[in-house]
Amino acid sequence: MANLKKEIKLFDAIMLVAGSMIGSGIFIVSADVARQVGSSGWLLAAWLLAGVLTLIGAVCYTELAGMFPTTGGQYVFLQKTYGNLIGFLYGWAFFAVIQTGTIAAVAVAFSKYFGVLLPNVISDNIVFFSLGNTSIQLTSQRLVAILSIILLTYINTKGVKLGKIVQNFFSSTKIIALILIIIFGLWLGFNPDIFKVNFSNIFEAKQVVKGSENGLMNILTPFGILIALGVCQVGTLFSSDAWNNITMIGGEVKNPEKTLTRGLIYGTLLVTVLYLLINIVYLCILPLQGIEAGATIMERGIQFASEDRVAAAAASLIGGNTFTIIIAILIMVSTFGCNNGLIIMGARTSYKMAEEGMFFQKFKKINKALVPSVALWGQCFWASMLCISGQYGNLLDYIMGVVILFYILTIFGIFVLRRKLPDAPRPIKVPLYPFLPILYIVLASIILAILMIEKPQYTYPGIFIVLLGVPLFYWFSRRKQ
């Protein structure tokens, strides 16, 4: 059988990590976080918490990536730690919604901002096909999203070398663009009056009453702040997610023991710093709290920015309509590059499962360019169906708790593997062991518990989606025999 081609170097790995993390979240999530925590200090703390968790997770994953520098990533880590069933459940959830749902959501974000440039052509109100009164529709907006997924999938079937060139270009472009936004935002948009208001009493948390559009507030108790920080991690952690995807193409990485680990750490650190700086820019330009309903985008501030487009509101103050269009183009570049990385790495897990006889057998086929082309097109098809269904956003909410659960299980696996495979080669060991893994597990478990209490309508259905994989596991197991 042909082997996957090793084309990924350190710079490529960093761009894959950073490029997959930076999508549309950083441009919109801060609005909801601001409504939840109600102060500039806690807004930055929420993003810092997500960044710290991501960095600790990346550092912990370096030990696992060094032990198993092969295609499959987290699927392999869980399989080696807990056995085939847990590994399969992760792989199933990854294909069913985690990766494909993320691809669909990012593609729709791309088409939405494309619609800013062509509002009369690209819109979810221009319907070509609709299934009754359901959300299943083919609109011009969703069609553009699907076409972007198809284009990126086609590019990546031509070889990992072409895919990484596309990824490096778009990742570098959006990172440079984010840096320029930070520079121009502080240079041209800085408002000393707004800065003074936003950064006085920075930890006085006033949560916006749910459903309120006129700025009604509740003052949060210390316990309320803890709950709010946990709830808003759905947005901040999702905006920082996909950092671990680089481990899924370990079989295509040169010198994987070193390249994977460095790519994980450098990439997540870069994005964490950029996210914090972007939020500081928002707070230097826009008032945190909304004023009255009917106010302009700028007057309504971060909490009530139109459609949560905080970056667009900030751009309007920095450079008017021209700069707003530039921001829309930037977000298109960001989401396009993000999806390229997700598409490159996502198909490798289903390929690995098929290679082991635990998924559709055609998914293990490698084409002349030495990439898993059938797995790529299978991923493309299902992501496109999620675009048409209109349910990808809900599916992501359902699965976020499960994503955190699998992260907890994977990092707890470091302890299990040190007892189970004490003599296995570990080119890199987790620094400050066992403190760092324990810290991650405790913090992530608190967030998961908060989500189970505060968002049961999403968390428990997410677990149900994962459990649907149990009968599939036994079906594939019987076919394999």
QUIHU-V295225 format. One record per helix or strand of 3 or more residues. SS is the DSSP state (H for helix, E for strand). FROM is the first residue (numbers start at 0). LEN is the number of residues. If there is no record, write none. Layout:
ss & from & len
SS & FROM & LEN
SS & FROM & LEN
//
This chain:
ss & from & len
H & 9 & 12
H & 24 & 13
H & 39 & 28
H & 73 & 9
H & 83 & 34
E & 126 & 4
E & 136 & 3
H & 139 & 18
H & 159 & 29
H & 191 & 7
E & 205 & 3
E & 216 & 3
H & 221 & 18
H & 242 & 6
H & 249 & 3
H & 255 & 30
H & 296 & 4
H & 305 & 3
H & 309 & 46
H & 360 & 4
H & 372 & 17
H & 391 & 29
H & 434 & 20
H & 455 & 12
H & 468 & 12
//
